[in-house]
Amino acid sequence: YGSGLRVSEAVGLDLEDLDARRHRVRVLGKGSRERFVPVSEPSVLAVRRHRRIARPHLLRGGDHEALFIGWHHGRRLGARGVRRIVDERSGFTLHPHHFRHAFATHLLEGGADIRAIQVMLGHQGLDDTAWYAQVSPQHLRKEVDRCHPR
């Protein structure tokens, strides 16, 4: 949710992709396009804690470069594993892709520029970004009241 990554992008991250000092992650997106996406302070702290405490116990001869390790086999966590975790933790049907939509929507409603959101999501065109960022009727009303001259 904090970076708006696709599930496939998140599980494809290697340890070296996270630049904790600069609070950003290097993402290899669709079409093998590389982009850098900001990472929040809480996310950086959580990953540091994960690397220090949980990761050494999970890694059992698996993919030593992978940032996220699954607990079943000690190898890179896959998209199905993420879906399983989300299902177990949420208590209702929630697809991990909903987090990507929420990321875009919350940024837009918070005042972020749609072009910046487009870059963070790794979209080629604004049409895709506009579809992701669902704007609430209340937000639209506030924007009209704030920006329209009459």
Residue pairs with C-beta under 8 A, 6 or more apart in sequence:
1 99
1 100
1 102
1 103
2 39
2 40
2 42
2 43
2 103
3 25
3 37
3 38
3 39
3 40
3 43
3 103
3 120
4 37
4 99
4 100
4 103
4 104
4 107
4 117
4 120
4 121
5 25
5 27
5 37
5 100
6 29
6 30
6 97
6 100
6 122
7 79
7 82
7 83
7 96
7 97
8 79
9 27
9 28
9 29
9 122
10 68
10 82
11 68
11 76
11 77
11 78
11 79
11 81
11 82
12 28
13 25
13 27
13 66
13 67
13 68
14 65
14 66
14 67
15 51
15 65
15 66
15 67
16 65
17 25
17 26
17 27
17 67
18 25
18 26
18 39
18 44
18 47
18 67
19 25
19 26
20 39
20 44
20 47
20 48
23 38
23 39
23 40
23 41
23 44
24 36
24 37
24 38
24 39
25 36
25 37
25 39
26 34
26 35
26 36
27 34
27 35
27 36
27 37
27 122
28 34
29 35
29 122
30 122
33 122
35 119
35 120
35 122
37 120
38 120
47 67
55 69
58 69
58 70
58 71
58 74
59 69
59 74
60 73
60 74
61 74
62 69
62 73
62 74
62 75
62 76
63 69
63 75
63 76
66 75
66 76
66 77
68 76
68 77
69 75
69 76
69 77
70 76
70 77
70 78
70 81
72 81
79 96
82 96
83 95
83 96
86 94
86 95
86 96
87 93
87 94
100 121
100 132
101 132
101 133
101 134
103 121
104 117
104 121
104 129
104 132
104 133
105 132
105 133
105 134
105 135
107 116
107 117
107 120
107 133
108 114
108 117
108 133
108 135
108 139
109 135
109 136
109 139
114 126
114 129
114 130
114 133
115 126
117 129
117 132
117 133
118 125
118 126
118 128
118 129
121 128
121 129
121 132
123 129
123 132
